[in-house]
Amino acid sequence: MTTPLDLQSAHACFGGEQRFYKHDSTEIGLPMKFSVYLPPQAQQAPVPAVLYLAGLTCNEETFMTKAGAQRLAAELGLTLVAPDTSPRGAQVESLPGATAGWDFGIGAGFYLDATQEPWRTHWRMESYIVRELLPLLTQHLPVDGERIGIFGHSMGGHGALTLALRHPGRFKTVSAFAPICAPTQCPWGEKAFTGYLGADRTAWGEHDATVLMQNQPMAPYPAGILIDQGLADKFLAEQLHPQLLEEACAAIGQPLTLRRHAGYDHGYYFVQSFMADHLQHHAHGLKLS
């Protein structure tokens, strides 16, 4: 059977296989890359998967090389999937006045479909993930499409929360590390939304986890959402605002475990430290433990 997925490399890892793929994306209109860890159990039958969305400046390799997740995923029988964070090679410059080092063309897709020029043609990360990547995984890899969770870090934590809330029933479990919880109320979100969605703020709330949670008629994840946040995170006060999502969850009775950790910052040493808890959270929700 032919496949649209171009296997770039494969590496034996804890009895399973770490793979890196490239393919021509119809949603993005450009080549896209993603990584997959297949546990040893995938050699016998399709297994549940957890999609990980990485943060600003990261790519499809970051999680697989820095998070230390494969050992436990192999024990649990859990596939890990990490797409790239943004289109590459679109030849679109940064937004005017963008923060130094923050190139919106490299690593800041924000996991939404842009509506403004010059972004709208290629910046379609929400449609790419939900309409293209997930079907590709279930069609061409041993992934159980009925048991998929989602989590992420920082900008990817924002993406995990918003995609989970915007696509009811698609993701059975959700968690996040240091997510941007209220992007309509922080400088990162204001810059991204102005560029991608335009100056009219009425559309912004559709991609804000706090606003989306406030608008839920009932708790969308009755089994609970897990969020970990470091208290030494330099972005906590100005950019992340987990307390706003906490308040929104409490108002509708959405169970939320928001753990605040003294001494931990925003990086992958923090992510590594609590990765096992997140994989167990997803494994439990996907009925693996």
LINTA-V842856 format. One record per residue. N is the residue number from 0. RES is the residue in one letter. PHI is phi in radians with two decimals (none if undefined). Layout:
# LINTA-V842856
n=N res=RES phi=PHI
n=N res=RES phi=PHI
This chain:
# LINTA-V842856
n=0 res=M phi=none
n=1 res=T phi=-1.32
n=2 res=T phi=-2.38
n=3 res=P phi=-1.35
n=4 res=L phi=-1.58
n=5 res=D phi=-1.74
n=6 res=L phi=-1.26
n=7 res=Q phi=-1.47
n=8 res=S phi=-2.86
n=9 res=A phi=-2.51
n=10 res=H phi=-2.45
n=11 res=A phi=-1.07
n=12 res=C phi=-2.72
n=13 res=F phi=0.89
n=14 res=G phi=1.44
n=15 res=G phi=-1.94
n=16 res=E phi=-2.54
n=17 res=Q phi=-1.66
n=18 res=R phi=-2.11
n=19 res=F phi=-2.23
n=20 res=Y phi=-2.08
n=21 res=K phi=-2.38
n=22 res=H phi=-2.70
n=23 res=D phi=-1.48
n=24 res=S phi=-1.58
n=25 res=T phi=-1.35
n=26 res=E phi=-1.24
n=27 res=I phi=-1.46
n=28 res=G phi=1.40
n=29 res=L phi=-2.53
n=30 res=P phi=-1.12
n=31 res=M phi=-2.21
n=32 res=K phi=-2.12
n=33 res=F phi=-2.68
n=34 res=S phi=-2.07
n=35 res=V phi=-2.42
n=36 res=Y phi=-1.83
n=37 res=L phi=-1.77
n=38 res=P phi=-1.27
n=39 res=P phi=-1.02
n=40 res=Q phi=-1.12
n=41 res=A phi=-1.22
n=42 res=Q phi=-1.27
n=43 res=Q phi=-1.80
n=44 res=A phi=-2.87
n=45 res=P phi=-1.04
n=46 res=V phi=-2.18
n=47 res=P phi=-1.08
n=48 res=A phi=-2.37
n=49 res=V phi=-2.15
n=50 res=L phi=-1.58
n=51 res=Y phi=-1.94
n=52 res=L phi=-1.83
n=53 res=A phi=-1.47
n=54 res=G phi=-1.73
n=55 res=L phi=-0.93
n=56 res=T phi=1.31
n=57 res=C phi=-1.64
n=58 res=N phi=-2.52
n=59 res=E phi=-1.21
n=60 res=E phi=-1.60
n=61 res=T phi=-0.99
n=62 res=F phi=-1.07
n=63 res=M phi=-1.17
n=64 res=T phi=-1.66
n=65 res=K phi=-2.01
n=66 res=A phi=-1.52
n=67 res=G phi=1.12
n=68 res=A phi=-1.73
n=69 res=Q phi=-1.19
n=70 res=R phi=-1.03
n=71 res=L phi=-1.24
n=72 res=A phi=-1.04
n=73 res=A phi=-1.15
n=74 res=E phi=-1.17
n=75 res=L phi=-1.44
n=76 res=G phi=1.32
n=77 res=L phi=-2.11
n=78 res=T phi=-1.37
n=79 res=L phi=-2.00
n=80 res=V phi=-2.27
n=81 res=A phi=-2.33
n=82 res=P phi=-1.34
n=83 res=D phi=-1.11
n=84 res=T phi=-1.47
n=85 res=S phi=-2.81
n=86 res=P phi=-1.11
n=87 res=R phi=-2.17
n=88 res=G phi=1.38
n=89 res=A phi=-1.40
n=90 res=Q phi=0.99
n=91 res=V phi=-1.98
n=92 res=E phi=-1.33
n=93 res=S phi=-1.11
n=94 res=L phi=-1.07
n=95 res=P phi=-0.98
n=96 res=G phi=1.34
n=97 res=A phi=-1.08
n=98 res=T phi=-0.97
n=99 res=A phi=-0.95
n=100 res=G phi=1.49
n=101 res=W phi=-1.91
n=102 res=D phi=-1.61
n=103 res=F phi=-1.16
n=104 res=G phi=-1.54
n=105 res=I phi=-2.35
n=106 res=G phi=1.65
n=107 res=A phi=-2.45
n=108 res=G phi=-1.21
n=109 res=F phi=1.07
n=110 res=Y phi=0.99
n=111 res=L phi=-2.40
n=112 res=D phi=-1.74
n=113 res=A phi=-1.19
n=114 res=T phi=-1.98
n=115 res=Q phi=-1.89
n=116 res=E phi=-1.31
n=117 res=P phi=-1.57
n=118 res=W phi=-1.49
n=119 res=R phi=-1.11
n=120 res=T phi=-1.16
n=121 res=H phi=-1.94
n=122 res=W phi=-1.47
n=123 res=R phi=-2.26
n=124 res=M phi=-1.21
n=125 res=E phi=-1.13
n=126 res=S phi=-1.13
n=127 res=Y phi=-1.04
n=128 res=I phi=-1.21
n=129 res=V phi=-1.39
n=130 res=R phi=-1.63
n=131 res=E phi=-2.06
n=132 res=L phi=-1.14
n=133 res=L phi=-1.05
n=134 res=P phi=-1.06
n=135 res=L phi=-1.07
n=136 res=L phi=-1.08
n=137 res=T phi=-1.30
n=138 res=Q phi=-1.41
n=139 res=H phi=-2.08
n=140 res=L phi=-2.30
n=141 res=P phi=-1.33
n=142 res=V phi=-2.04
n=143 res=D phi=-1.42
n=144 res=G phi=-1.17
n=145 res=E phi=-1.56
n=146 res=R phi=-2.30
n=147 res=I phi=-2.25
n=148 res=G phi=-1.94
n=149 res=I phi=-2.52
n=150 res=F phi=-2.65
n=151 res=G phi=-3.04
n=152 res=H phi=-2.24
n=153 res=S phi=1.05
n=154 res=M phi=-1.00
n=155 res=G phi=-1.26
n=156 res=G phi=-1.15
n=157 res=H phi=-0.99
n=158 res=G phi=-1.09
n=159 res=A phi=-1.07
n=160 res=L phi=-1.15
n=161 res=T phi=-1.24
n=162 res=L phi=-1.15
n=163 res=A phi=-1.11
n=164 res=L phi=-1.41
n=165 res=R phi=-1.45
n=166 res=H phi=-2.22
n=167 res=P phi=-0.97
n=168 res=G phi=1.49
n=169 res=R phi=-1.24
n=170 res=F phi=-1.97
n=171 res=K phi=-1.39
n=172 res=T phi=-2.43
n=173 res=V phi=-2.61
n=174 res=S phi=-2.70
n=175 res=A phi=-2.78
n=176 res=F phi=-1.90
n=177 res=A phi=0.75
n=178 res=P phi=-1.33
n=179 res=I phi=-1.35
n=180 res=C phi=-1.54
n=181 res=A phi=-2.47
n=182 res=P phi=-1.09
n=183 res=T phi=-1.24
n=184 res=Q phi=-2.10
n=185 res=C phi=-2.45
n=186 res=P phi=-1.02
n=187 res=W phi=-1.01
n=188 res=G phi=-1.15
n=189 res=E phi=-1.06
n=190 res=K phi=-1.18
n=191 res=A phi=-1.15
n=192 res=F phi=-1.18
n=193 res=T phi=-1.07
n=194 res=G phi=-1.21
n=195 res=Y phi=-1.47
n=196 res=L phi=-1.95
n=197 res=G phi=1.72
n=198 res=A phi=-1.30
n=199 res=D phi=-1.24
n=200 res=R phi=-1.32
n=201 res=T phi=-1.11
n=202 res=A phi=-1.47
n=203 res=W phi=-1.14
n=204 res=G phi=-1.08
n=205 res=E phi=-1.21
n=206 res=H phi=-2.21
n=207 res=D phi=-2.09
n=208 res=A phi=-1.05
n=209 res=T phi=-1.14
n=210 res=V phi=-1.13
n=211 res=L phi=-1.07
n=212 res=M phi=-1.18
n=213 res=Q phi=-1.05
n=214 res=N phi=-1.64
n=215 res=Q phi=-1.29
n=216 res=P phi=-1.26
n=217 res=M phi=-2.75
n=218 res=A phi=-1.06
n=219 res=P phi=-1.33
n=220 res=Y phi=-2.23
n=221 res=P phi=-1.07
n=222 res=A phi=-1.38
n=223 res=G phi=1.93
n=224 res=I phi=-2.03
n=225 res=L phi=-1.95
n=226 res=I phi=-2.32
n=227 res=D phi=-1.98
n=228 res=Q phi=-2.42
n=229 res=G phi=-1.42
n=230 res=L phi=-1.44
n=231 res=A phi=-1.69
n=232 res=D phi=-1.26
n=233 res=K phi=-1.22
n=234 res=F phi=-1.69
n=235 res=L phi=-1.03
n=236 res=A phi=-1.20
n=237 res=E phi=-1.63
n=238 res=Q phi=-1.98
n=239 res=L phi=-1.70
n=240 res=H phi=0.88
n=241 res=P phi=-1.12
n=242 res=Q phi=-1.12
n=243 res=L phi=-1.24
n=244 res=L phi=-1.19
n=245 res=E phi=-1.02
n=246 res=E phi=-1.14
n=247 res=A phi=-1.15
n=248 res=C phi=-1.13
n=249 res=A phi=-1.07
n=250 res=A phi=-1.15
n=251 res=I phi=-1.93
n=252 res=G phi=1.36
n=253 res=Q phi=-1.37
n=254 res=P phi=-1.07
n=255 res=L phi=-2.38
n=256 res=T phi=-1.78
n=257 res=L phi=-1.88
n=258 res=R phi=-1.78
n=259 res=R phi=-1.86
n=260 res=H phi=-2.09
n=261 res=A phi=-1.10
n=262 res=G phi=1.54
n=263 res=Y phi=-1.63
n=264 res=D phi=-1.77
n=265 res=H phi=-1.67
n=266 res=G phi=-1.61
n=267 res=Y phi=-1.37
n=268 res=Y phi=-1.14
n=269 res=F phi=-1.14
n=270 res=V phi=-1.05
n=271 res=Q phi=-0.99
n=272 res=S phi=-1.10
n=273 res=F phi=-2.12
n=274 res=M phi=-1.06
n=275 res=A phi=-1.05
n=276 res=D phi=-1.11
n=277 res=H phi=-1.23
n=278 res=L phi=-1.13
n=279 res=Q phi=-1.15
n=280 res=H phi=-1.01
n=281 res=H phi=-1.25
n=282 res=A phi=-1.04
n=283 res=H phi=-1.13
n=284 res=G phi=-1.19
n=285 res=L phi=-1.61
n=286 res=K phi=1.14
n=287 res=L phi=-1.88
n=288 res=S phi=-2.65
